[in-house]
Amino acid sequence: MSSRIAVVGTGYVGLTTGACLSHLGHDVVCLDVDEEKVQALQGGHVPILEDGLDRLVVEGLHTDKLSFTTDVTRAIPGREFVFLCLPTPQAEDGSADLSYVEKACSQITDHLDSGAVVINKSTVPVGTTALVAAALGRYDIHVVSNPEFLRQGTAVHDFLNPDRIVIGADDRDVALRVASLYLDLAAPWVVTDPASSELIKYVANSFLATKLSFVNSVAAVAEAVGADVEDVIQGVGHDRRIGHAFLQPGPGWGGSCLPKDTSALAHIAESAGYEFGLLRSAMEVNVAQFERVVAKVEDLVGDLKGKRIAVWGLTFKANTDDLRDSPALKIVSLLLKRGAEVRAYDPGIDPGRSVMDGLLVVPEMFDATEGADALVVLTEWSQFRRADVERLQESLARSNVVDARNLLDLDALARRGFAVRSIGRR
Ligand SMILES: NC(=O)c1ccc[n+]([C@@H]2O[C@H](COP(=O)([O-])OP(=O)(O)OC[C@H]3O[C@@H](n4cnc5c(N)ncnc54)[C@H](O)[C@@H]3O)[C@@H](O)[C@H]2O)c1
């Protein structure tokens, strides 16, 4: 059954939600305040790198099932369901900043049809469903929590093949109406109250972040005792109680979600009287991991002042162009602070893009390594894994590599006499 849907906020989550729901046969209009973005989307140009999203946007425009606007009076009236996909960045005290959500509520409230269901897909603290209802100030509107679990880089796939669909509502019939939007997706539903639904999203991201910090700590132990972390992970991950996912050591975790969501959960817990020490430790381990990567570079080249360092990868993960809270940028910033000259290459980042003061972004991977004292691999793009080792050696001034993603072939590098530091590998 086709429903009339509006999506407020057309970023990574909103655009994926809008395009996928139109693909499932619903009639969707996406509303955003960013005129440039809306104009691009009206012309079928997707401003973000996300596999398969451009195809769905073009399909939706072609079938007239998907449209884009900045006009709230066009977007909201006549819509049975209104999704909120707005930013919830980290506030100074570590809590989630709800000002975008509140502002959008004030903009849409006068235009909502009586009986409409407002569905919050933004990641928000416990109590926000009630806060949205209060901000709307309409007693003829339903508000439901429906957190999103997609991963950037595979957002379309994840939206259409979710592990579960979580819906939090005070009224079960309204929850089931929201669930009906996803009838074509084969996924279990978890229908619960709004507080539990809101908490589920934070718990999921905090658990994943903790798992990553745990494995980075295990990698540090492996280095100290002469074990190989990759073999340790194999041995542990086959245990079905543990699994292999998110058990990959790296330069530290980042992106637009894990840092702000762990911080928000720690803040929620503290405000409720519980000191979430385990989560705080996971966050501290992560900050220390950025430093550990820089220490590995220093171990190879000595004092960084005046040294030329090549960086492969700036985005927080491969197959996205998103730099928000990227661990690579934290590490580059530390390298620059210690006086290194840094040249970076990333397949998702236009060399013209101004990323950080003092950082030169170059168009090719071997432009970055030319004459460098060391290469540091910070994002797991597959083209780095396949890099020609001979060419790499020819371009570098010194055969030093810090592989913070455990991506490169250690044996191939060793055969050519490279000095290599990775994360917990022997
Ligand atoms: N990015 C992810 O991987 C991901 C995954 C799951 C959940 N989330 C959560 O989803 C929410 C959105 O994240 P995102 O990454 O899509 O953010 P984003 O910054 O990519 O997109 C937000 C969009 O909202 C628009 N916007 C801001 N104020 C508006 C207003 N008043 N009216 C209309 N549009 C407005 C912005 O212009 C922007 O296009 C956040 O709460 C985030 O934590 C993100």
The ligand as an ORCA input file, in Angstrom:
! r2SCAN-3c Opt
* xyz 0 1
  N      24.932      9.447      9.078
  C      24.660      8.243      9.556
  O      25.309      7.243      9.240
  C      23.521      8.067     10.527
  C      23.031      6.772     10.786
  C      21.967      6.618     11.659
  C      21.425      7.724     12.297
  N      21.927      8.973     12.059
  C      21.302     10.115     12.716
  O      20.410     10.733     11.777
  C      20.390     12.155     11.975
  C      20.763     12.856     10.677
  O      22.081     12.498     10.332
  P      22.679     12.790      8.886
  O      24.037     12.176      8.865
  O      21.686     12.428      7.845
  O      22.813     14.387      8.952
  P      23.160     15.388      7.755
  O      23.837     16.534      8.378
  O      23.785     14.629      6.633
  O      21.719     15.863      7.232
  C      20.851     16.717      7.934
  C      20.054     17.549      6.933
  O      19.075     18.295      7.646
  C      18.953     19.562      7.004
  N      18.271     20.487      7.897
  C      18.760     21.132      8.983
  N      17.790     21.881      9.548
  C      16.666     21.701      8.814
  C      15.337     22.214      8.895
  N      14.965     23.038      9.853
  N      14.437     21.818      7.966
  C      14.803     20.976      6.967
  N      16.045     20.454      6.847
  C      16.954     20.817      7.753
  C      20.392     19.912      6.645
  O      20.430     20.928      5.655
  C      20.918     18.562      6.155
  O      20.699     18.400      4.765
  C      21.343     12.430     13.141
  O      20.615     12.437     14.330
  C      22.267     11.214     13.115
  O      22.829     10.948     14.376
  C      22.948      9.162     11.170
*
